[in-house]
Amino acid sequence: MAKIVKLEQHIADLIAAGEVVSRPASVVKELIENAVDAKAGIITIEIKDGGMTYIRVSDDGCGIAPEYVQTAFLRHATSKIQTERDLEAIETLGFRGEALAAIAAVSRIEIHTRTPDAREGTRLILEAGETLSNTPVGCPAGTTIIVRDLFFNTPARLKFMKTNRAEGSAVSSVVMRAALCRPDISFRFIKDGKTEYHTPGDSLPESCVYNVLGREFQAGQTAVNFSDDGFSVKGFVSKPEASRGNRGYQFLFINGRPVRSLLMQSALEQAYKNVIGVGKFPSCVLYITTKASNVDVNVHPAKTEVRFISDKQVFDAVYYAVLGTIEQLHAQMNLRSGAGGLETYDPDEKKQSGGFFSLTANDYKKSYGGALKVSEAASRGTYGYTPKNTDKYAQKYAQKQENRNFSNLQNSGIPSYSENSLPGQSKLSENDSGAGYVKSLAGTRENEQFRVIGEAQKLYIIIEKDENIWLIDKHAAHERIHYNALKSGEYSPMSEELIVPVICSVGCEQAAALTDNADILDLLGFTAERFGEDTVAVRHIPSDIDISDTESVLSELCQALMTGGGREPSMLDNIYKTLACKAAIKAGSNTSIQEMDALAARVVSGEITHCPHGRPITYVLTKTMLEKGFGRA
C-alpha cells in the first residue's frame, strides 16, 4: 500500500496556485480586484507579450503598512474578513487571501507600496514564493505590483499557454469587464506600449461604455432603469435591430462584481424572444444591485460565479426590466413612425426616469397586459411597419439568390439539367397560368423512380415514389450535401473578394482566435485581419455565403475555434457544419424546378438521410396512411 505523507509546502503552494492562477488574465483579474478593494480612484494595467513576461498593476489606493507587506503574501492572509459572520454578506471583490500567495508561487514578483500618511514606502521582491529582498523605498501613495516570467518554475503549466496574442486578448477582456463594472474608477490599459483603453472615472456608465466599447456599440443601446422587490437593474440593453451573432457583448454585474450567470443570461434572452431572430443575441451592460446577504459569492475559486437566495426574484428583475424597456422603445417608435397601432396609454409621470419607465414587475404586468395594445396593421412587422415590396433592387437580389442557390447545387456535385433536357417538362411563358406551372412540375420526372409534385411552405419538396408521398426538407438536404463535400475534401469553397470589407465586432478573445487561425479561415474561403482590439475586417468570403451572414458565420467559427482547443476532428466538424448550414438553400426562398429535381434525386438514392445535426431529411406518407386518413382503409 502506498504511504500517505504530508505534501511539502512549496508543492502545496503550486497546487493552490493552479486553482487561482491559470493564465495571465487571472493574475490581472486578482490584482485589479485588490486595487478596487483598496479604494483606488485610478488603476493602470500594463502587460507585455500577452502578460507572460511582464504584468504591472498600479493604483492610488490605501497601500499596505510596512509591517504587513510580507504577511500579505502568505496563504489565507487577508484584511477583508475577520470572522465567520463576515462570510454572510461579503462586500469586497477579494476575500479568500489566496491571490498574492498563488501569484508569487509561480512567478517573480515585486511590490512597491506606501500608505498616504507614511513618509516612505516598502519594496518587497519574491521569487517562487521565497523572499529575496524587503527594503524601504520612495514611491507614491498606493500600490504597484510587477509580475515577471509567469510559470517560469512550472513548465507543465507553461506549455498549455496560448499565443501571446490570445493571452493578451484574454487580459483585455478582463480589463474591459473591470472598467465597465466601475465607471467611478479611471482605468488605463497599456498593451505592448500602446494604450488600449482609458476611462475617465466620472461615474457615468455611458462615458465608460463609449470609451471601452465604442461609439457604434453605444448608439445601438437603450437605457434601463428598473427597481422592484429589493433589486435594482440599471444600465443599457441593445435595440432589437442592433442584436449580434454571439454573446460576447453581454456584460452582467452584481453588486459591483463582474459575473457570468446563466440565470441572468437566460432572463435577458427570454425578454428578446419575440423581437430578434434565431441565432441573434442581445448585448447589454447591466448593473444589478441588491443586499449583499442575497448573494453568495463564495462558490468558485475565481469568484466568477454566484448563487442567489431566490433565483426567481433575480430572473424576474432582469426579465421585466429588459422587457419593459423593449416594449417602451417599441411604443415610442410606433408613435414616431405614425403607425397608429397604439391605443391610449398614459403612464404615471412620477415613474418617468431618463425617458424610460421604472416599473415594478406587478406594475409592468398590469400596464402592458391591458393598456398597451397593438393594432392588426401595426403587428405585421417587428415595429408595426411592413414596407411594400416594390424595390427593384430587392427583386433583382431575390433573383440573384435563386440563381446563386442553383449554382451552389452544381458546385456541390448535384447533377444539373437544362430546361429542355428534362423529360416531360414544357417551358413556361409569361402568360402561363398557375395550373400550367403545376402541370410542368408534375411531368418533370416521367418514367423515372419518382415524380416531383411541387413544394409546400417554400421548405418541403413534395414527390411521389412507389405509391408513397415523400416530403423532403430542402434546407436540411442541401446542408447535408455541402457538409459531406466539405468533410471529404471534394469541395473547396470559392473565395470572393469584397469591394468594401465587412467590419465585424466579435470580441477580444474571438478576434484573437480568428487571426491566430488565419490558415484555417483561408482554406474555408475567408480572409480576416485584426481591425482594433475586438474587431476584424473581412476582405474575402466564400461565394456560397451571403454577405449579410458574414458576422454570424464568423461568430460561430469563433465558438468552434475557441472550444476545440486545437485542430482536432471535432473542431473541424463543427466548422463544416456551420459553413454547410449557412451555404444551404434557405427556408422560405424560391426554389427552381431544377433544384427540387436534383435534390430529390440525391435523397431518393439513399445517399443522404439526415442533416449534419441529426434531424431527418424526409418524412414519408405511405399509401396505407393516406387511405386510413381518408377513410378508405
C-alpha positions as CSV (number, residue, x, y, z in Angstrom):
1,M,0.0,0.0,0.0
2,A,1.3,3.5,-0.9
3,K,2.4,5.7,2.0
4,I,0.4,8.7,3.0
5,V,2.6,11.7,3.6
6,K,2.0,15.4,4.0
7,L,2.9,17.4,0.9
8,E,5.9,19.8,1.2
9,Q,4.9,23.4,1.4
10,H,6.1,24.6,-2.0
11,I,4.2,21.7,-3.7
12,A,1.1,22.6,-1.8
13,D,1.5,26.2,-2.9
14,L,1.9,25.2,-6.6
15,I,-1.3,23.2,-6.4
16,A,-3.2,26.0,-4.7
17,A,-1.8,28.4,-7.4
18,G,-3.3,26.2,-10.1
19,E,-6.8,26.8,-8.7
20,V,-6.5,30.6,-8.8
21,V,-3.9,31.4,-11.4
22,S,-4.5,29.6,-14.7
23,R,-3.2,32.3,-17.2
24,P,-2.1,35.9,-17.2
25,A,-5.7,37.1,-17.4
26,S,-6.4,35.5,-14.0
27,V,-3.4,37.3,-12.5
28,V,-4.6,40.7,-13.8
29,K,-8.1,39.9,-12.5
30,E,-6.9,39.2,-9.0
31,L,-4.6,42.3,-8.9
32,I,-7.4,44.6,-10.2
33,E,-9.8,43.3,-7.5
34,N,-7.2,44.1,-4.8
35,A,-6.8,47.6,-6.2
36,V,-10.6,48.2,-6.2
37,D,-10.9,46.9,-2.6
38,A,-8.1,49.3,-1.7
39,K,-10.5,52.2,-2.7
40,A,-8.4,53.2,-5.7
41,G,-9.6,56.0,-7.9
42,I,-7.1,55.4,-10.7
43,I,-5.8,51.9,-11.8
44,T,-3.2,51.4,-14.5
45,I,-2.6,47.9,-16.1
46,E,0.3,47.3,-18.4
47,I,1.3,44.0,-20.0
48,K,3.9,42.8,-22.4
49,D,4.0,39.6,-24.5
50,G,0.4,38.8,-23.6
51,G,1.3,39.1,-19.9
52,M,3.6,36.1,-19.9
53,T,6.8,38.2,-19.3
54,Y,5.5,41.4,-17.7
55,I,2.4,42.5,-15.8
56,R,2.2,45.8,-13.9
57,V,-0.9,46.9,-11.9
58,S,-0.7,50.3,-10.2
59,D,-3.3,52.1,-8.0
60,D,-3.6,55.1,-5.8
61,G,-5.4,53.3,-3.0
62,C,-4.8,52.9,0.7
63,G,-1.5,51.0,0.3
64,I,-0.1,48.5,2.8
65,A,1.8,49.3,6.0
66,P,5.4,48.1,6.1
67,E,4.7,45.5,8.9
68,Y,2.0,43.8,6.8
69,V,3.6,43.7,3.4
70,Q,5.3,40.3,3.8
71,T,2.3,38.9,5.6
72,A,0.1,39.8,2.6
73,F,1.9,37.1,0.6
74,L,1.1,34.3,3.0
75,R,-1.8,31.9,2.1
76,H,-5.1,32.8,3.6
77,A,-3.8,36.2,4.8
78,T,-6.5,38.9,4.3
79,S,-7.8,42.2,5.7
80,K,-11.3,41.8,4.3
81,I,-12.9,39.3,6.6
82,Q,-12.2,38.6,10.3
83,T,-15.0,36.3,11.5
84,E,-17.3,33.7,10.0
85,R,-20.2,36.2,10.2
86,D,-18.4,38.3,7.6
87,L,-19.0,35.5,5.1
88,E,-22.7,36.0,5.3
89,A,-22.5,39.4,3.5
90,I,-19.3,39.8,1.5
91,E,-19.0,43.3,0.0
92,T,-15.4,43.1,-1.2
93,L,-14.2,41.6,-4.5
94,G,-11.4,39.6,-2.9
95,F,-11.7,37.8,0.5
96,R,-10.0,34.4,0.3
97,G,-6.5,35.6,0.9
98,E,-5.0,33.3,-1.8
99,A,-4.4,35.6,-4.8
100,L,-1.0,37.1,-3.9
101,A,0.4,33.9,-2.5
102,A,-0.7,32.0,-5.6
103,I,0.8,34.5,-8.0
104,A,4.0,34.7,-6.0
105,A,4.4,30.9,-6.1
106,V,4.6,30.7,-9.9
107,S,6.4,34.0,-10.8
108,R,9.0,36.6,-9.9
109,I,7.0,39.4,-8.2
110,E,7.9,42.8,-7.0
111,I,5.7,45.2,-4.9
112,H,6.1,48.9,-4.1
113,T,3.5,50.2,-1.6
114,R,3.0,53.2,0.7
115,T,0.1,54.4,2.9
116,P,-0.9,58.0,2.4
117,D,0.3,59.0,5.9
118,A,3.8,57.3,5.7
119,R,6.9,59.2,4.6
120,E,8.4,56.2,2.8
121,G,7.1,53.0,1.2
122,T,8.2,49.4,1.1
123,R,9.7,47.4,-1.7
124,L,9.4,43.6,-1.5
125,I,10.8,41.1,-4.0
126,L,9.9,37.4,-4.2
127,E,10.8,34.5,-6.5
128,A,8.7,31.3,-6.5
129,G,7.2,32.4,-3.1
130,E,10.6,33.0,-1.4
131,T,11.5,36.5,-0.2
132,L,14.7,37.9,-1.8
133,S,14.5,41.5,-0.6
134,N,12.5,43.7,1.8
135,T,13.7,47.3,1.9
136,P,12.3,50.9,2.3
137,V,11.8,52.8,-0.9
138,G,10.4,56.2,-2.1
139,C,7.2,55.7,-4.0
140,P,3.8,57.4,-4.4
141,A,0.9,56.5,-2.2
142,G,-0.8,53.4,-3.3
143,T,0.5,50.0,-4.5
144,T,2.3,48.9,-7.6
145,I,2.8,45.2,-8.3
146,I,5.0,43.9,-11.1
147,V,4.8,40.2,-12.1
148,R,7.5,38.8,-14.4
149,D,8.1,35.4,-16.0
150,L,4.8,33.8,-15.1
151,F,5.0,30.0,-14.7
152,F,8.8,30.0,-15.1
153,N,9.1,27.3,-12.5
154,T,6.1,25.2,-13.7
155,P,6.9,24.1,-17.3
156,A,3.9,21.7,-17.3
157,R,1.6,24.7,-16.9
158,L,3.6,26.9,-19.3
159,K,3.2,24.5,-22.3
160,F,-0.6,24.9,-22.0
161,M,-0.5,28.7,-22.6
162,K,-1.8,30.0,-25.9
163,T,-0.1,32.5,-28.2
164,N,0.8,35.9,-26.8
165,R,-1.9,37.5,-28.9
166,A,-4.6,35.2,-27.5
167,E,-3.4,35.6,-23.9
168,G,-3.3,39.4,-24.4
169,S,-6.8,39.4,-25.7
170,A,-8.0,37.5,-22.6
171,V,-6.3,40.1,-20.4
172,S,-8.0,42.8,-22.4
173,S,-11.4,41.1,-21.8
174,V,-10.8,41.1,-18.1
175,V,-9.8,44.8,-18.0
176,M,-12.8,45.6,-20.1
177,R,-15.2,44.0,-17.7
178,A,-13.5,45.6,-14.7
179,A,-13.7,49.1,-16.3
180,L,-17.3,48.7,-17.2
181,C,-18.1,47.4,-13.7
182,R,-16.7,50.5,-12.0
183,P,-17.4,53.7,-14.0
184,D,-16.3,55.7,-10.9
185,I,-12.7,54.4,-11.3
186,S,-10.4,55.6,-14.1
187,F,-8.8,52.5,-15.8
188,R,-5.9,52.7,-18.2
189,F,-4.8,49.6,-20.1
190,I,-1.5,49.5,-21.9
191,K,-0.5,46.6,-24.1
192,D,3.0,46.3,-25.5
193,G,3.5,50.1,-25.1
194,K,0.1,51.1,-26.6
195,T,-2.8,52.4,-24.6
196,E,-5.9,50.3,-25.5
197,Y,-8.5,51.7,-23.0
198,H,-8.6,54.8,-20.8
199,T,-11.9,55.5,-19.0
200,P,-12.5,59.0,-17.3
201,G,-13.7,57.7,-14.0
202,D,-16.5,60.2,-13.9
203,S,-19.1,57.8,-12.5
204,L,-21.2,58.0,-15.7
205,P,-21.8,54.5,-17.2
206,E,-22.4,56.0,-20.7
207,S,-18.9,57.6,-20.6
208,C,-17.4,54.3,-19.7
209,V,-19.3,52.4,-22.4
210,Y,-18.3,54.9,-25.0
211,N,-14.6,54.7,-24.1
212,V,-14.4,50.9,-23.8
213,L,-16.9,49.6,-26.4
214,G,-17.0,52.5,-28.8
215,R,-19.5,54.8,-30.4
216,E,-21.2,52.2,-32.6
217,F,-22.0,49.9,-29.7
218,Q,-23.3,52.8,-27.6
219,A,-25.5,54.0,-30.5
220,G,-27.2,50.6,-30.6
221,Q,-28.1,50.7,-26.8
222,T,-31.1,52.0,-24.9
223,A,-31.2,52.8,-21.2
224,V,-32.7,50.5,-18.5
225,N,-33.9,51.8,-15.1
226,F,-35.9,49.4,-13.0
227,S,-36.4,48.6,-9.3
228,D,-38.6,46.1,-7.6
229,D,-38.6,43.8,-4.6
230,G,-35.2,44.7,-3.3
231,F,-33.5,44.6,-6.7
232,S,-32.3,47.4,-8.9
233,V,-31.5,46.9,-12.5
234,K,-29.8,49.8,-14.4
235,G,-27.6,50.1,-17.5
236,F,-28.1,49.5,-21.2
237,V,-29.5,46.8,-23.5
238,S,-29.3,46.6,-27.2
239,K,-32.1,47.8,-29.5
240,P,-33.5,44.7,-31.4
241,E,-32.0,45.8,-34.7
242,A,-28.6,46.0,-33.0
243,S,-28.5,42.3,-31.9
244,R,-25.3,40.4,-32.5
245,G,-24.2,37.0,-33.7
246,N,-22.8,35.8,-30.3
247,R,-23.0,36.5,-26.6
248,G,-19.6,38.2,-26.4
249,Y,-21.0,41.6,-25.6
250,Q,-23.3,40.6,-22.7
251,F,-21.8,42.3,-19.6
252,L,-23.5,41.5,-16.3
253,F,-22.6,42.9,-12.9
254,I,-24.0,42.1,-9.5
255,N,-23.2,44.5,-6.6
256,G,-20.1,45.8,-8.4
257,R,-18.8,42.4,-9.3
258,P,-18.4,41.1,-12.9
259,V,-20.2,37.7,-13.1
260,R,-21.1,35.0,-15.5
261,S,-24.7,33.9,-14.7
262,L,-26.7,31.6,-16.9
263,L,-29.8,32.6,-14.9
264,M,-29.5,36.3,-15.7
265,Q,-28.4,35.5,-19.3
266,S,-31.5,33.4,-19.7
267,A,-33.7,36.2,-18.4
268,L,-32.1,38.7,-20.7
269,E,-32.6,36.5,-23.8
270,Q,-36.2,35.5,-22.9
271,A,-37.1,39.2,-22.9
272,Y,-35.9,39.4,-26.5
273,K,-37.6,36.1,-27.6
274,N,-40.2,37.6,-29.9
275,V,-38.2,40.6,-31.3
276,I,-35.0,39.1,-32.6
277,G,-34.4,36.2,-34.9
278,V,-32.9,32.8,-34.2
279,G,-29.1,32.9,-34.0
280,K,-29.1,36.5,-32.9
281,F,-28.3,37.6,-29.3
282,P,-28.8,40.8,-27.4
283,S,-25.9,42.8,-26.0
284,C,-26.0,44.6,-22.7
285,V,-24.2,46.3,-19.8
286,L,-26.4,45.7,-16.8
287,Y,-25.8,46.6,-13.2
288,I,-27.9,44.6,-10.7
289,T,-27.9,45.8,-7.1
290,T,-29.3,44.0,-4.1
291,K,-28.5,43.3,-0.5
292,A,-25.1,41.6,0.0
293,S,-26.9,38.9,2.1
294,N,-29.0,37.9,-1.0
295,V,-25.9,36.8,-2.9
296,D,-23.4,34.1,-2.2
297,V,-20.1,34.8,-3.9
298,N,-18.1,32.1,-2.1
299,V,-18.9,29.3,-4.6
300,H,-16.0,29.5,-7.1
301,P,-12.2,29.8,-6.6
302,A,-12.0,32.5,-9.3
303,K,-15.2,34.2,-7.9
304,T,-16.8,34.4,-11.3
305,E,-19.9,32.6,-10.3
306,V,-22.5,33.5,-7.7
307,R,-25.6,32.0,-6.2
308,F,-28.8,33.8,-5.1
309,I,-31.2,33.1,-2.2
310,S,-34.1,33.4,-4.7
311,D,-33.4,32.6,-8.4
312,K,-36.9,33.6,-9.3
313,Q,-36.6,37.2,-7.9
314,V,-33.3,37.7,-9.8
315,F,-34.8,36.2,-13.0
316,D,-38.0,38.4,-12.7
317,A,-36.0,41.5,-12.0
318,V,-33.8,41.2,-15.1
319,Y,-36.6,39.9,-17.3
320,Y,-39.1,42.6,-16.6
321,A,-36.5,45.4,-16.6
322,V,-35.4,44.4,-20.1
323,L,-38.9,43.6,-21.4
324,G,-40.3,46.8,-20.1
325,T,-37.6,48.8,-21.8
326,I,-38.0,47.0,-25.1
327,E,-41.8,47.5,-25.1
328,Q,-41.5,51.1,-24.2
329,L,-38.9,51.6,-27.0
330,H,-41.4,49.8,-29.3
331,A,-44.2,52.1,-28.3
332,Q,-42.1,55.2,-28.9
333,M,-41.0,54.1,-32.3
334,N,-44.6,53.3,-33.3
335,L,-45.7,56.8,-32.2
336,R,-42.8,58.5,-34.1
337,S,-43.5,56.4,-37.3
338,G,-47.2,57.2,-37.2
339,A,-48.1,53.5,-37.3
340,G,-51.2,54.3,-35.3
341,G,-51.1,50.9,-33.6
342,L,-51.3,52.2,-30.0
343,E,-54.4,52.9,-28.1
344,T,-54.4,55.2,-25.0
345,Y,-51.6,54.7,-22.6
346,D,-50.7,57.4,-20.2
347,P,-48.1,56.2,-17.6
348,D,-47.7,57.9,-14.3
349,E,-45.4,60.9,-14.7
350,K,-43.7,60.1,-11.4
351,K,-42.3,56.9,-12.8
352,Q,-40.5,58.5,-15.7
353,S,-36.7,58.4,-15.4
354,G,-34.5,59.4,-18.3
355,G,-37.2,58.8,-20.8
356,F,-37.8,55.2,-19.7
357,F,-40.3,53.9,-17.1
358,S,-39.1,52.3,-13.9
359,L,-41.9,49.9,-13.2
360,T,-42.3,47.1,-10.7
361,A,-43.0,43.6,-12.0
362,N,-46.6,43.9,-11.0
363,D,-47.0,47.4,-12.4
364,Y,-45.5,46.2,-15.7
365,K,-47.9,43.2,-15.9
366,K,-50.9,45.5,-15.3
367,S,-49.8,48.3,-17.6
368,Y,-48.6,46.3,-20.6
369,G,-51.1,43.4,-20.1
370,G,-54.1,45.6,-20.8
371,A,-53.4,49.2,-21.7
372,L,-50.8,48.6,-24.4
373,K,-52.5,47.1,-27.5
374,V,-51.1,46.8,-30.9
375,S,-53.5,47.0,-33.9
376,E,-53.6,44.4,-36.6
377,A,-51.8,46.7,-39.0
378,A,-49.0,47.5,-36.5
379,S,-48.4,43.9,-35.6
380,R,-47.4,42.8,-39.0
381,G,-43.7,43.9,-38.7
382,T,-41.3,43.9,-35.8
383,Y,-42.1,47.6,-35.1
384,G,-45.6,47.7,-36.6
385,Y,-44.4,48.6,-40.1
386,T,-44.1,46.3,-43.2
387,P,-42.6,48.1,-46.2
388,K,-44.1,47.3,-49.6
389,N,-42.1,45.0,-51.8
390,T,-41.6,47.5,-54.7
391,D,-37.9,47.9,-54.6
392,K,-36.4,46.9,-57.9
393,Y,-33.1,46.2,-56.3
394,A,-34.8,43.8,-53.8
395,Q,-36.4,41.9,-56.8
396,K,-33.1,41.6,-58.6
397,Y,-31.4,40.5,-55.4
398,A,-34.1,37.7,-54.9
399,Q,-33.4,36.6,-58.5
400,K,-29.7,36.6,-57.8
401,Q,-30.2,34.5,-54.7
402,E,-32.2,31.9,-56.7
403,N,-29.5,31.7,-59.4
404,R,-26.8,31.5,-56.7
405,N,-28.6,28.7,-54.9
406,F,-28.8,26.7,-58.1
407,S,-25.1,27.3,-58.8
408,N,-24.4,26.0,-55.3
409,L,-26.1,22.8,-56.1
410,Q,-24.0,22.4,-59.2
411,N,-20.8,23.1,-57.2
412,S,-22.0,20.6,-54.5
413,G,-22.0,17.8,-57.1
414,I,-25.8,17.7,-57.7
415,P,-26.4,17.0,-61.4
416,S,-27.7,19.9,-63.3
417,Y,-30.4,19.9,-66.0
418,S,-31.2,22.4,-68.7
419,E,-34.8,23.3,-69.1
420,N,-35.1,21.5,-72.4
421,S,-33.3,18.3,-71.2
422,L,-35.7,17.5,-68.5
423,P,-38.1,14.8,-69.8
424,G,-41.7,15.9,-69.9
425,Q,-41.0,19.5,-68.9
426,S,-42.5,22.2,-71.0
427,K,-41.1,25.8,-71.0
428,L,-43.3,28.3,-69.2
429,S,-44.2,31.5,-71.0
430,E,-45.0,34.8,-69.2
431,N,-48.8,34.2,-69.8
432,D,-48.9,30.7,-68.4
433,S,-51.4,30.2,-65.6
434,G,-50.8,28.6,-62.2
435,A,-52.3,25.3,-63.5
436,G,-49.7,25.2,-66.3
437,Y,-47.0,25.6,-63.7
438,V,-48.3,22.7,-61.6
439,K,-48.6,20.6,-64.8
440,S,-45.0,21.3,-65.7
441,L,-43.9,20.2,-62.2
442,A,-45.9,17.0,-62.4
443,G,-44.2,16.0,-65.6
444,T,-40.7,16.6,-64.5
445,R,-39.5,13.0,-64.0
446,E,-41.7,10.8,-66.1
447,N,-40.7,7.2,-66.4
448,E,-38.2,7.7,-63.5
449,Q,-38.1,6.5,-59.9
450,F,-40.1,9.4,-58.6
451,R,-42.2,12.3,-59.7
452,V,-41.9,15.9,-58.4
453,I,-45.3,17.2,-57.4
454,G,-44.3,20.6,-56.0
455,E,-43.3,22.5,-52.9
456,A,-45.0,23.3,-49.6
457,Q,-44.3,26.3,-47.4
458,K,-41.2,27.1,-49.6
459,L,-39.4,24.5,-47.5
460,Y,-40.7,21.0,-48.2
461,I,-40.3,19.4,-51.6
462,I,-43.2,17.0,-52.4
463,I,-42.6,13.9,-54.5
464,E,-44.4,10.7,-55.4
465,K,-42.5,7.5,-55.2
466,D,-43.7,3.9,-55.2
467,E,-47.3,5.0,-54.3
468,N,-46.0,6.9,-51.3
469,I,-45.8,10.7,-50.8
470,W,-42.4,12.0,-49.7
471,L,-41.8,15.4,-48.0
472,I,-38.1,16.5,-48.3
473,D,-36.7,19.3,-46.2
474,K,-34.7,21.1,-48.9
475,H,-32.6,23.1,-46.4
476,A,-31.6,20.0,-44.5
477,A,-30.9,18.0,-47.7
478,H,-28.7,20.7,-49.2
479,E,-27.0,21.3,-45.9
480,R,-26.0,17.6,-45.7
481,I,-24.7,17.7,-49.3
482,H,-22.4,20.6,-48.5
483,Y,-21.3,19.0,-45.3
484,N,-20.4,15.7,-46.9
485,A,-18.5,17.5,-49.7
486,L,-16.5,19.7,-47.2
487,K,-15.7,16.8,-45.0
488,S,-14.5,14.6,-47.8
489,G,-12.3,17.3,-49.2
490,E,-14.0,17.0,-52.6
491,Y,-15.4,20.6,-52.5
492,S,-13.5,23.7,-51.5
493,P,-15.4,27.0,-51.2
494,M,-14.5,29.6,-53.8
495,S,-13.3,32.8,-52.2
496,E,-15.0,36.1,-53.3
497,E,-13.2,39.4,-52.7
498,L,-15.3,42.1,-51.2
499,I,-15.1,45.6,-52.7
500,V,-15.7,47.1,-49.2
501,P,-14.5,45.0,-46.2
502,V,-17.1,43.9,-43.7
503,I,-16.2,45.1,-40.2
504,C,-17.3,42.6,-37.6
505,S,-17.2,43.3,-33.8
506,V,-16.7,39.8,-32.4
507,G,-15.0,40.4,-29.0
508,C,-11.4,40.5,-27.9
509,E,-10.8,36.8,-27.4
510,Q,-12.8,35.9,-30.5
511,A,-10.8,38.3,-32.7
512,A,-7.6,36.7,-31.5
513,A,-8.9,33.2,-32.2
514,L,-9.7,34.3,-35.8
515,T,-6.4,35.9,-36.5
516,D,-4.4,33.0,-34.9
517,N,-6.2,30.5,-37.2
518,A,-5.9,32.5,-40.4
519,D,-4.7,29.4,-42.3
520,I,-8.0,27.6,-41.4
521,L,-10.0,30.6,-42.5
522,D,-8.1,30.8,-45.7
523,L,-8.9,27.2,-46.6
524,L,-12.6,27.9,-45.9
525,G,-12.5,31.0,-48.2
526,F,-12.3,33.7,-45.6
527,T,-9.6,36.4,-45.1
528,A,-9.9,38.4,-41.9
529,E,-7.5,40.9,-40.5
530,R,-7.4,42.5,-37.0
531,F,-9.1,45.9,-37.1
532,G,-8.8,47.0,-33.5
533,E,-8.8,45.1,-30.2
534,D,-12.2,43.4,-30.6
535,T,-12.9,43.8,-34.3
536,V,-11.8,42.2,-37.6
537,A,-12.1,43.3,-41.2
538,V,-13.2,40.6,-43.5
539,R,-11.9,41.0,-47.1
540,H,-12.8,37.6,-48.6
541,I,-15.8,35.4,-48.0
542,P,-16.8,32.1,-49.6
543,S,-19.1,32.7,-52.6
544,D,-21.7,30.4,-51.1
545,I,-22.1,32.7,-48.1
546,D,-24.3,35.7,-48.3
547,I,-22.5,38.9,-47.3
548,S,-25.2,39.7,-44.7
549,D,-24.3,36.4,-42.9
550,T,-20.6,37.2,-42.5
551,E,-20.7,38.3,-38.9
552,S,-22.9,35.5,-37.7
553,V,-20.8,32.9,-39.6
554,L,-17.6,34.3,-38.1
555,S,-19.1,34.3,-34.6
556,E,-19.9,30.6,-34.9
557,L,-16.5,29.8,-36.3
558,C,-15.0,31.7,-33.3
559,Q,-17.0,29.4,-31.0
560,A,-15.7,26.3,-32.7
561,L,-12.1,27.6,-32.7
562,M,-12.2,28.5,-29.1
563,T,-13.8,25.4,-27.8
564,G,-11.9,23.0,-30.0
565,G,-8.5,23.9,-28.4
566,G,-6.6,22.8,-31.5
567,R,-7.0,21.2,-34.9
568,E,-9.0,18.2,-33.6
569,P,-11.5,16.5,-35.9
570,S,-14.4,17.6,-33.6
571,M,-13.4,21.3,-34.1
572,L,-13.2,20.9,-37.9
573,D,-16.5,19.0,-37.9
574,N,-18.3,21.9,-36.1
575,I,-16.8,24.4,-38.6
576,Y,-18.0,22.2,-41.5
577,K,-21.5,22.1,-40.0
578,T,-21.5,25.9,-39.7
579,L,-20.5,26.6,-43.3
580,A,-22.8,23.9,-44.6
581,C,-25.8,25.4,-42.8
582,K,-25.1,29.0,-43.9
583,A,-24.4,27.9,-47.6
584,A,-27.5,25.8,-47.9
585,I,-30.8,26.9,-49.5
586,K,-32.7,28.9,-47.0
587,A,-36.2,28.0,-45.8
588,G,-38.6,30.4,-47.5
589,S,-36.5,31.0,-50.6
590,N,-37.8,30.4,-54.1
591,T,-36.5,27.1,-55.5
592,S,-36.5,26.3,-59.2
593,I,-37.8,23.0,-60.6
594,Q,-34.2,22.0,-61.4
595,E,-33.1,22.4,-57.8
596,M,-36.1,20.4,-56.5
597,D,-35.4,17.6,-59.0
598,A,-31.7,17.5,-58.3
599,L,-32.2,17.4,-54.5
600,A,-34.8,14.8,-54.7
601,A,-32.6,12.6,-56.8
602,R,-29.9,12.6,-54.2
603,V,-32.3,11.9,-51.4
604,V,-34.2,9.1,-53.2
605,S,-30.9,7.4,-54.0
606,G,-30.3,6.9,-50.2
607,E,-27.1,9.0,-50.3
608,I,-28.3,11.4,-47.6
609,T,-30.8,10.6,-44.8
610,H,-30.1,13.1,-42.0
611,C,-28.8,16.6,-41.8
612,P,-25.4,17.2,-40.0
613,H,-27.2,17.9,-36.8
614,G,-29.1,14.6,-36.8
615,R,-32.5,15.8,-38.0
616,P,-34.3,13.6,-40.6
617,I,-34.4,14.9,-44.1
618,T,-37.5,13.0,-45.3
619,Y,-41.0,12.3,-44.0
620,V,-42.9,9.6,-45.8
621,L,-46.7,9.3,-46.0
622,T,-47.4,5.8,-47.1
623,K,-50.4,4.8,-49.2
624,T,-51.9,3.0,-46.2
625,M,-51.6,6.1,-44.0
626,L,-53.3,8.2,-46.7
627,E,-56.1,5.7,-47.2
628,K,-56.7,5.5,-43.4
629,G,-56.8,9.3,-43.2
630,F,-59.4,9.5,-45.9
631,G,-61.4,6.6,-44.5
632,R,-60.6,4.3,-47.5
633,A,-58.9,1.6,-45.5
